[in-house]
Amino acid sequence: MKLLFTAPVDFSHWIVRDFDALINCRWLEVWDRKNLPRGEDVSIWVVNPKQGFIVEEDALDHFPALKLLVTPSIGISHVKLDILQERGIAFRSLADRREDLEKITAPSEFTFLLLLERLRRPPARELDGKRVGLIGRGRIGRKLTSYCTLFGADVFYYDPYVDAPGRRTLKQIFATCDAVIVCCASTQETRSIINGGLLKRMKPQSILINTARGDIIVERDLVAFAKLRPDVRIAVDVVSGEENGAADYNLLRRAGMLVTHHVAGETVDSRTKAAKIVYSIVQEWLNAQKRDSR
């Protein structure tokens, strides 16, 4: 068996050592499909979640012996799960290790950084006493709740799967909060959930931040709204089309938004934690293969 690792190796070197001791590995950072190698003996592929192409038939054809695909991310929009299932290829992501995932804090910290940065844009304001609305109260939403509460903000949220104090409707969140933060997963239920009708409800001088996925907000509505309402301070770390290389970052910048290139989770600490999770996934899968072959 051979493992192909095409994601960036931007984590502690001892993780590389452990992988090499576990299985025959090839380390090759890939961002473009034309640079994807072929491997008749590749059984496990750790894919780059920020590559400019989607893992579908043409990519999978490079690895006829592939048995396991792993992405070191929560987002899976860069992978066609139905095609993996058709080919009998197992799939794993960081979501398969929820307890370990809780220890990855970089996305929450970066989102909070964007919130403070947007607050300090003229006319500068404080977080204390403000109303913060979260779209999603999962791992990142819970951490943001702690951060914002410590700074004196009142936190509300929209999440149909969580029932706790502070729950509001989407319309209430956008109409009453001083800052709205999108931090939910991209699913069939959440894609395009935020449109122009909700955006136009935002208060004067309010803040909108998206560090989840670009397709949760209707992008053409967001651009039109940003041009119409320059008083609203918008920051996005995610843009529609990232998964297939079609993202237009400058379109959003020209509309007056602060745009970063999906960097919320890019710290050595968080990358190392993610790599450890991937290692445990691969190790567990290999052990299961050994047991099944007995």
ZIKAVEN-V13529 format. One record per backbone hydrogen bond with DSSP energy under -0.5 kcal/mol. CO is the residue of the C=O (numbers start at 0). NH is the residue of the N-H. E is the energy in kcal/mol with one decimal. If there is no record, write none. Layout:
BEGIN
co = {CO | CO}
nh = {NH | NH}
e = {E | E}
END
This chain:
BEGIN
co = {0 | 1 | 1 | 2 | 2 | 3 | 3 | 4 | 5 | 7 | 11 | 11 | 12 | 13 | 14 | 15 | 16 | 17 | 18 | 18 | 22 | 23 | 25 | 25 | 30 | 31 | 32 | 38 | 40 | 40 | 42 | 42 | 43 | 44 | 44 | 45 | 45 | 46 | 46 | 47 | 53 | 54 | 55 | 56 | 58 | 59 | 61 | 62 | 66 | 67 | 68 | 69 | 70 | 70 | 72 | 72 | 75 | 77 | 78 | 79 | 80 | 81 | 82 | 83 | 83 | 84 | 87 | 89 | 91 | 92 | 93 | 96 | 97 | 99 | 100 | 102 | 104 | 105 | 106 | 107 | 108 | 109 | 110 | 111 | 112 | 113 | 114 | 115 | 117 | 118 | 126 | 129 | 129 | 130 | 130 | 131 | 132 | 133 | 133 | 134 | 137 | 138 | 139 | 140 | 141 | 142 | 143 | 144 | 145 | 146 | 147 | 148 | 151 | 152 | 153 | 155 | 156 | 157 | 158 | 161 | 163 | 165 | 168 | 169 | 170 | 171 | 172 | 176 | 177 | 178 | 179 | 180 | 180 | 181 | 184 | 186 | 189 | 192 | 193 | 194 | 194 | 195 | 197 | 198 | 202 | 205 | 206 | 207 | 208 | 209 | 209 | 212 | 213 | 214 | 215 | 216 | 217 | 218 | 219 | 220 | 221 | 222 | 223 | 224 | 228 | 231 | 232 | 233 | 234 | 235 | 236 | 238 | 240 | 240 | 240 | 241 | 246 | 247 | 248 | 249 | 250 | 251 | 252 | 256 | 257 | 259 | 262 | 264 | 266 | 267 | 268 | 269 | 270 | 271 | 272 | 273 | 274 | 275 | 276 | 277 | 278 | 279 | 280 | 281 | 282 | 283 | 284 | 285 | 286 | 287 | 288 | 290}
nh = {23 | 42 | 43 | 4 | 25 | 5 | 45 | 27 | 29 | 9 | 14 | 15 | 16 | 17 | 18 | 19 | 20 | 21 | 21 | 22 | 24 | 2 | 4 | 27 | 51 | 34 | 35 | 41 | 1 | 42 | 66 | 67 | 3 | 46 | 69 | 5 | 6 | 48 | 71 | 50 | 55 | 79 | 59 | 60 | 61 | 62 | 38 | 65 | 89 | 44 | 91 | 46 | 72 | 93 | 93 | 94 | 78 | 54 | 80 | 83 | 84 | 85 | 86 | 87 | 88 | 87 | 89 | 68 | 70 | 95 | 96 | 100 | 101 | 102 | 103 | 104 | 108 | 109 | 110 | 111 | 112 | 113 | 114 | 115 | 116 | 117 | 118 | 119 | 120 | 124 | 129 | 131 | 153 | 177 | 178 | 155 | 180 | 135 | 157 | 182 | 141 | 142 | 143 | 144 | 145 | 146 | 147 | 148 | 149 | 150 | 152 | 151 | 128 | 154 | 131 | 133 | 167 | 135 | 161 | 163 | 166 | 156 | 172 | 173 | 174 | 175 | 176 | 202 | 206 | 132 | 208 | 134 | 182 | 210 | 186 | 190 | 192 | 194 | 217 | 197 | 198 | 199 | 200 | 201 | 205 | 232 | 179 | 234 | 181 | 236 | 237 | 215 | 216 | 191 | 193 | 218 | 221 | 222 | 223 | 224 | 225 | 226 | 227 | 228 | 231 | 233 | 207 | 257 | 209 | 259 | 261 | 241 | 243 | 245 | 246 | 244 | 248 | 251 | 252 | 253 | 254 | 256 | 255 | 258 | 235 | 261 | 265 | 266 | 270 | 271 | 272 | 273 | 274 | 275 | 276 | 277 | 278 | 279 | 280 | 281 | 282 | 283 | 284 | 285 | 286 | 287 | 288 | 289 | 290 | 291 | 292 | 293}
e = {-0.6 | -2.3 | -1.8 | -0.5 | -2.4 | -0.6 | -3.0 | -2.6 | -2.4 | -1.3 | -1.5 | -0.7 | -1.8 | -2.1 | -2.4 | -2.6 | -1.6 | -1.3 | -0.5 | -2.4 | -0.5 | -3.0 | -2.9 | -0.6 | -2.4 | -1.9 | -1.7 | -1.0 | -0.8 | -0.7 | -3.2 | -2.1 | -2.9 | -0.8 | -2.6 | -2.6 | -0.6 | -0.7 | -0.7 | -1.5 | -1.1 | -2.2 | -2.6 | -2.2 | -1.5 | -1.9 | -2.4 | -1.8 | -2.5 | -2.3 | -2.1 | -2.3 | -2.1 | -0.6 | -1.9 | -0.5 | -1.7 | -3.2 | -1.1 | -1.6 | -2.4 | -2.0 | -1.7 | -0.5 | -2.7 | -1.0 | -0.5 | -2.6 | -1.9 | -1.9 | -2.1 | -2.5 | -1.4 | -1.5 | -1.9 | -0.8 | -2.4 | -2.7 | -2.1 | -2.2 | -2.1 | -2.3 | -1.9 | -2.3 | -2.5 | -2.6 | -1.9 | -1.5 | -1.0 | -2.1 | -2.3 | -0.6 | -2.9 | -1.9 | -1.7 | -2.9 | -3.0 | -1.1 | -2.8 | -2.1 | -2.7 | -1.6 | -2.6 | -2.0 | -1.7 | -2.5 | -2.9 | -2.2 | -2.1 | -1.1 | -2.5 | -1.7 | -2.5 | -0.5 | -3.0 | -2.5 | -2.7 | -1.8 | -1.7 | -0.6 | -1.3 | -2.2 | -2.4 | -2.4 | -1.8 | -1.9 | -1.8 | -0.6 | -1.8 | -3.4 | -2.5 | -3.1 | -0.7 | -1.8 | -0.8 | -2.0 | -2.1 | -0.6 | -2.8 | -0.6 | -2.3 | -2.2 | -1.6 | -1.9 | -1.5 | -2.7 | -2.8 | -2.4 | -3.4 | -2.7 | -0.7 | -1.4 | -1.0 | -2.5 | -2.2 | -0.7 | -2.1 | -2.6 | -2.0 | -2.5 | -2.5 | -1.8 | -1.8 | -2.8 | -1.7 | -0.8 | -2.4 | -2.5 | -2.0 | -2.4 | -1.7 | -1.3 | -0.9 | -2.5 | -0.9 | -1.0 | -0.6 | -0.9 | -1.9 | -2.8 | -0.6 | -1.8 | -2.2 | -0.6 | -2.8 | -1.2 | -1.9 | -1.7 | -2.6 | -2.2 | -2.2 | -2.4 | -2.6 | -2.2 | -1.7 | -2.4 | -2.6 | -2.2 | -2.1 | -2.7 | -2.9 | -2.3 | -2.2 | -2.6 | -2.3 | -2.1 | -2.0 | -2.0 | -2.1 | -2.3 | -1.3 | -1.0}
END
